[in-house]
Amino acid sequence: MECYVLTVSLNNAEACLQEEAVTQTWRVETGKSIRELGVCDFVNAGLSVAEAIEFDAFLREILSLCVFFTDIWFHIVTRRVLKPSQPHSLHHLVYYSLHRFPSLERARRTNLGRLMETYGPKLLGASYREPITSFPFFHKFSVEHRQEYWSIALKELSVSFIEAPRCILDTSHPSKPGGTWLPGAVLNIADCCLQPSTHPYKPDDSLDIVWRDEGFDDTEVNHITLKQLRQQVLRRHGDIVKRTVGGYFLVQGRADDTMNLGGIKTSSVEIERVCERADECIMETAAISVAPASGGPEQLIIFVVLKKGYSSDVETLKKKFSKAIQSNLNPLFKVSAVKIVAVFPRTASNKLLRRVLKDQMKREQSLHRRI
């Protein structure tokens, strides 16, 4: 059944949903392309009927402008049609309507495919066949037996912790509807990703990444070994990526985004990591340094986004941040000011723009000088 109409009444949409719910279950199983999706699919993915109609209208507008799937995905991302607050199943549906499943051979070579081939028969019994057709059953198992699944997955991916998580997913906090994944965990990402390991067996010449360049779907895939990846990473600085409360990822900026505090260089990300643990009211922080107008050492400024329903004041946070930084990083570091804001400036790809916050502080300094 198709649902292409842009303006459909609520009653018709609800009737459509009831009929489809009887005949179809998981959206990926339908194998629909992005142009075949409709209001009913979006409702089944977790939107309300009104939200599904609005989402469908946005999507139809994009489809009318684009021919290639890569262009469609570009507009979906840059126009922020998909939002972190929307159900994961909707993200999943739209993504796989644009990015089809790989061949069975390629699916078996992925991390998840290898894990399913190794543990699928044991965990699912006779119902396991192969990674593609058995994925819905494996996904259901991962949800219903989260602790067992993720213990296996982390082991197979050779993920090691400096500080182990208290649990896999903490859903106890009412202000975090998506829960907190791996609460309290501290990872050494470089060690997990770049060093050889014995379990799983991962020597230097093992295949580490397999990918195909965007827009070249018909070309051969690219390969890189663990040793080649390590050599490339050690020659360049990359971006720091942070997992958020809802399970999404934020690109925080350059790994070499450093500041000079009293002659001592430190990373913005290091300071932010410490500050975000200083009080339970803190959702996110951004650390910048600005040279005072009168000259002298750079001053440390911390911008803060508070969790919904929480409140605090700048003086309290300033004391807590200073104590946390001096205890965990350097006793000579001092927080000069704290700014509480509603949201941080970001790029279209959700990257934190610290330079915008720096420019804001410089304008404030300039204004104070005029006064």
Summary of the structure (lengths in Angstrom):
residues: 371
radius of gyration: 24.1
end to end distance: 67.1
largest distance: 77.1
contacts: 971
relative contact order: 0.06
helix: 44%
strand: 17%
